[in-house]
Amino acid sequence: MTHDEVRALLLSFPSVEDGVSYGEASYKVAGKFFTWLRPALDDSIVVHLDNRDERDLLIEMDPATFHFTDHYRDYPIVLARIATVDPVWLKAALDRRWRKVAPKSLSKQHLRLT
């Protein structure tokens, strides 16, 4: 994927807006933190998962795409390299994250529209 494609995907979710976190591009849902990009560090997107076992499996299956740093060791977060991440997987992972952080009223409205 390209950075423009990732940005377009992120902004396709309802009420997602641009922001800045840690000096890098980030995205929020109705003012709540959604995710951020790490282009200067490792050209990855930060993806929140359901658990660390899922992260470990992703890294085992595709270490060229998925990785993490010591900072994320204790969290269910994986870093996905933008250039090699599967767009279908990324959209599904971001959809799960969006549903967790979006206000319930917005999430319910989105479910009715899909």
Secondary structure, DSSP 8 states (H G I E B T S, - for coil): --HHHHHHHHHTSTTEEEEEETTEEEEEETTEEEEEEETTTTSEEEEE-S-HHHHHHHHHH-TTTEE--GGGTTSSEEEEETTTS-HHHHHHHHHHHHHHHS-HHHHHHHHHH-
